């Protein structure tokens, strides 16, 4: 089996470790194999791939896409390191409002699967980070939404206190304002 699938404190958020084959030339690994993911219970098709590059201190998130095009994400780091966060925003979920954080690095080669119904964000904790993520739905700008990175209801201990944010990430309404997926 080329992957190890490990549930996090939020069981639907899965940490995936690939088998890496290395020698004096470098390494080879599979980053996704549908049959293996389906066997592990991740049965959503991945339909879009994105690649971002961000400087140290950049925080992207916490983002989600509303129904009918809610997105799951398979996130990995190709360069650098990120503090990656997933927040359960599914109304009625026993873990609603809880979050999990994982440090993903290029060296670990691990991926994180964040299912639909979760807000997602990350903070760059290296000089630069290149993040590649596949999504279960195509990007639909009219359905994009978010919650503040520093929402007091979440109390996420981000590794920096003054991140570099986009204009939209400065103005998302708090979780207490209500989330409509």
Secondary structure, 3 states (H helix, E strand, C coil): CCEEEEECCCCCCEEEEECEEEECCEEEECCCCHHHHHHCCCCCCCCEEEEEEEECCEEEEEEEECCCCCCCEEEEEEECEEEEEEEECCCCCCCCCCEEEEEEECCCCCEEEECCCEEEEEEECCCEEEEEEEECCCCCHHHEEECCCCCCCCCCCCCCCCCECCCHHHCCCCHHHCCCC
